[in-house]
């Protein structure tokens, strides 16, 4: 029968398995071990961000080619919702308004 007791005064966990007590000392990370833990977490996050953020910014040509292939048969003017204009340069004067 497994039984778990927690002694709050000593911050020590005691496991009783088949009437044999196993005490586990609290683990405190200091120095090199703490630096390795924090460095590992930061490294893991950086490694996960590379293919999502960094690679597309460094090599946009690949993504532009894929986008051109995916949009090959689509006319943007026909699928624009609500008779809205297709995106254009906001600093360029509008061609549809005569001044």
Backbone as CSV, one residue per row, in Angstrom:
resi,resn,N_x,N_y,N_z,CA_x,CA_y,CA_z,C_x,C_y,C_z
1,UNK,0.841,-1.161,0.000,0.000,0.000,0.000,0.894,1.234,0.000
2,UNK,0.582,2.203,-0.914,1.379,3.415,-1.011,0.756,4.502,-0.161
3,UNK,1.602,5.176,0.590,1.128,6.230,1.463,2.124,7.382,1.365
4,UNK,1.597,8.592,1.260,2.455,9.764,1.149,2.156,10.681,2.323
5,UNK,3.205,11.067,3.041,3.071,12.002,4.147,3.931,13.217,3.854
6,UNK,3.429,14.372,4.171,4.195,15.594,3.980,4.369,16.256,5.337
7,UNK,5.614,16.410,5.747,5.927,17.062,6.997,6.251,18.520,6.689
8,UNK,5.382,19.453,7.060,5.538,20.850,6.690,6.604,21.566,7.511
9,UNK,6.952,21.071,8.671,7.940,21.760,9.496,9.345,21.634,8.913
10,UNK,9.688,20.493,8.388,11.032,20.271,7.851,11.087,20.444,6.338
11,UNK,9.970,20.715,5.689,9.857,20.764,4.229,10.497,19.528,3.602
12,UNK,10.121,18.377,4.105,10.665,17.122,3.628,9.491,16.206,3.288
13,UNK,9.560,15.552,2.161,8.512,14.642,1.725,8.931,13.226,2.091
14,UNK,8.023,12.478,2.711,8.313,11.106,3.128,7.356,10.176,2.394
15,UNK,7.898,9.212,1.678,7.105,8.210,0.980,7.186,6.901,1.755
16,UNK,6.050,6.288,1.990,6.021,4.997,2.650,5.503,3.978,1.646
17,UNK,6.378,3.072,1.247,6.014,2.020,0.305,6.352,0.690,0.965
18,UNK,5.332,-0.156,1.142,5.514,-1.464,1.785,6.232,-1.340,3.131
19,UNK,5.787,-0.390,3.922,6.293,-0.154,5.274,7.770,0.255,5.318
20,UNK,8.285,0.795,4.218,9.655,1.306,4.189,9.560,2.793,3.858
21,UNK,10.180,3.613,4.689,10.122,5.056,4.503,11.275,5.532,3.621
22,UNK,10.939,6.364,2.656,11.941,6.988,1.795,11.794,8.492,1.948
23,UNK,12.834,9.168,2.409,12.788,10.612,2.598,13.512,11.290,1.431
24,UNK,12.890,12.336,0.910,13.494,13.095,-0.185,13.855,14.479,0.334
25,UNK,15.099,14.861,0.154,15.539,16.187,0.581,15.031,17.228,-0.407
26,UNK,14.722,18.428,0.053,14.294,19.480,-0.868,15.435,19.854,-1.810
27,UNK,15.104,20.105,-3.061,16.107,20.426,-4.059,16.153,21.937,-4.260
28,UNK,17.334,22.503,-4.101,17.535,23.931,-4.322,18.630,24.073,-5.368
29,UNK,18.302,24.763,-6.459,19.289,24.967,-7.513,20.104,26.210,-7.208
30,UNK,21.426,26.060,-7.248,22.327,27.174,-6.983,23.443,27.150,-8.013
31,UNK,23.964,28.314,-8.309,25.150,28.437,-9.137,24.982,27.899,-10.535
32,UNK,25.863,26.939,-10.877,25.916,26.408,-12.234,24.621,25.703,-12.622
33,UNK,24.027,24.964,-11.716,22.788,24.247,-12.039,21.647,25.207,-12.336
34,UNK,21.560,26.287,-11.565,20.527,27.287,-11.813,20.755,27.953,-13.164
35,UNK,21.998,28.285,-13.472,22.324,28.907,-14.760,21.993,27.959,-15.911
36,UNK,22.258,26.668,-15.746,21.926,25.693,-16.791,20.420,25.579,-16.991
37,UNK,19.665,25.611,-15.915,18.213,25.538,-16.026,17.654,26.760,-16.758
38,UNK,18.051,27.945,-16.340,17.565,29.176,-16.976,18.039,29.244,-18.424
39,UNK,19.294,28.914,-18.666,19.819,28.905,-20.036,19.109,27.903,-20.919
40,UNK,18.758,26.756,-20.365,18.023,25.751,-21.135,16.633,26.224,-21.508
41,UNK,15.959,26.895,-20.589,14.614,27.412,-20.884,14.685,28.498,-21.955
42,UNK,15.625,29.424,-21.813,15.783,30.495,-22.809,16.179,29.906,-24.158
43,UNK,17.063,28.939,-24.169,17.479,28.292,-25.415,16.341,27.564,-26.087
44,UNK,15.511,26.899,-25.308,14.366,26.192,-25.870,13.389,27.161,-26.525
45,UNK,13.136,28.293,-25.875,12.231,29.293,-26.439,12.823,29.882,-27.724
46,UNK,14.121,30.178,-27.714,14.776,30.708,-28.915,14.736,29.698,-30.050
47,UNK,14.951,28.441,-29.745,14.912,27.392,-30.758,13.518,27.240,-31.349
48,UNK,12.504,27.401,-30.524,11.129,27.300,-31.007,10.747,28.519,-31.842
49,UNK,11.311,29.681,-31.551,10.970,30.907,-32.292,11.679,31.002,-33.640
50,UNK,12.783,30.330,-33.821,13.551,30.469,-35.060,12.730,30.148,-36.303
51,UNK,12.111,28.968,-36.424,11.393,28.688,-37.673,10.122,29.522,-37.848
52,UNK,9.616,30.096,-36.773,8.374,30.864,-36.865,8.644,32.332,-37.164
53,UNK,9.677,32.902,-36.575,9.911,34.342,-36.676,11.156,34.678,-37.491
54,UNK,12.281,34.078,-37.152,13.561,34.495,-37.722,13.724,34.051,-39.171
55,UNK,13.470,32.797,-39.469,13.687,32.279,-40.826,12.860,33.006,-41.880
56,UNK,11.561,33.260,-41.676,10.808,34.010,-42.687,11.321,35.431,-42.906
57,UNK,11.888,36.054,-41.880,12.415,37.406,-42.057,13.753,37.409,-42.796
58,UNK,14.543,36.364,-42.609,15.834,36.300,-43.282,15.716,35.857,-44.736
59,UNK,14.729,35.012,-45.054,14.579,34.458,-46.397,13.147,34.656,-46.904
60,UNK,12.735,35.894,-47.205,11.346,36.125,-47.632,11.056,35.637,-49.055
61,UNK,12.088,35.399,-49.865,11.872,34.982,-51.251,11.100,33.667,-51.326
62,UNK,11.453,32.717,-50.476,10.770,31.414,-50.476,9.274,31.585,-50.218
63,UNK,8.931,32.428,-49.261,7.535,32.613,-48.883,6.775,33.404,-49.934
64,UNK,7.457,34.327,-50.622,6.811,35.065,-51.709,6.480,34.136,-52.884
65,UNK,7.377,33.200,-53.182,7.111,32.242,-54.266,5.911,31.361,-53.928
66,UNK,5.841,30.876,-52.712,4.725,30.029,-52.293,3.424,30.823,-52.345
67,UNK,3.472,32.078,-51.949,2.281,32.925,-51.954,1.806,33.189,-53.385
68,UNK,2.725,33.392,-54.307,2.351,33.594,-55.712,1.705,32.338,-56.286
69,UNK,2.233,31.167,-55.940,1.649,29.921,-56.444,0.256,29.710,-55.869
70,UNK,0.054,30.009,-54.594,-1.241,29.808,-53.966,-2.297,30.777,-54.473
71,UNK,-1.887,31.970,-54.894,-2.832,32.987,-55.357,-2.891,33.084,-56.878
72,UNK,-2.413,32.079,-57.586,-2.284,32.153,-59.041,-3.614,32.419,-59.745
73,UNK,-4.694,31.715,-59.432,-5.940,31.871,-60.163,-6.954,32.780,-59.487
74,UNK,-6.535,33.576,-58.530,-7.469,34.383,-57.755,-7.347,35.847,-58.174
75,UNK,-8.497,36.454,-58.524,-8.526,37.889,-58.808,-9.028,38.577,-57.553
76,UNK,-8.194,39.375,-56.963,-8.502,39.963,-55.667,-9.679,40.936,-55.745
77,UNK,-9.853,41.606,-56.873,-10.960,42.549,-57.020,-12.313,41.838,-56.917
78,UNK,-12.391,40.582,-57.378,-13.653,39.844,-57.389,-14.030,39.291,-56.012
79,UNK,-13.050,39.007,-55.197,-13.351,38.393,-53.895,-13.309,39.377,-52.745
80,UNK,-13.082,40.661,-53.050,-13.008,41.674,-51.998,-14.396,41.854,-51.374
81,UNK,-14.540,41.733,-50.057,-15.868,41.820,-49.437,-16.392,43.255,-49.363
82,UNK,-17.694,43.384,-49.486,-18.361,44.663,-49.258,-17.979,45.766,-50.213
83,UNK,-17.623,45.430,-51.451,-17.214,46.428,-52.454,-16.100,47.340,-51.948
84,UNK,-15.232,46.803,-51.124,-14.100,47.573,-50.609,-12.989,47.593,-51.649
85,UNK,-12.184,48.624,-51.585,-11.056,48.706,-52.512,-9.976,47.701,-52.106
86,UNK,-9.218,47.235,-53.073,-8.075,46.370,-52.806,-7.006,47.243,-52.163
87,UNK,-6.227,46.657,-51.250,-5.219,47.433,-50.531,-4.291,48.126,-51.504
88,UNK,-3.978,49.364,-51.186,-3.024,50.120,-51.991,-2.121,50.912,-51.050
89,UNK,-1.133,51.541,-51.635,-0.175,52.319,-50.858,-0.893,53.517,-50.229
90,UNK,-0.857,53.671,-48.911,-1.584,54.769,-48.276,-0.992,56.150,-48.552
91,UNK,0.247,56.215,-49.012,0.882,57.508,-49.275,0.754,57.929,-50.739
92,UNK,0.259,57.049,-51.569,0.083,57.350,-52.979,-1.304,57.957,-53.172
93,UNK,-1.444,58.989,-54.003,-2.771,59.564,-54.234,-3.718,58.534,-54.873
94,UNK,-4.978,58.553,-54.464,-5.954,57.577,-54.986,-6.240,57.875,-56.448
95,UNK,-6.339,56.805,-57.231,-6.591,56.944,-58.666,-8.079,57.051,-58.975
96,UNK,-8.939,56.540,-58.086,-10.374,56.537,-58.377,-11.033,57.875,-58.039
97,UNK,-10.352,58.780,-57.385,-10.896,60.085,-57.056,-10.177,61.132,-57.906
98,UNK,-10.951,61.882,-58.655,-10.356,62.937,-59.509,-10.376,64.238,-58.733
99,UNK,-9.280,64.917,-58.721,-9.172,66.204,-58.012,-8.872,67.308,-58.959
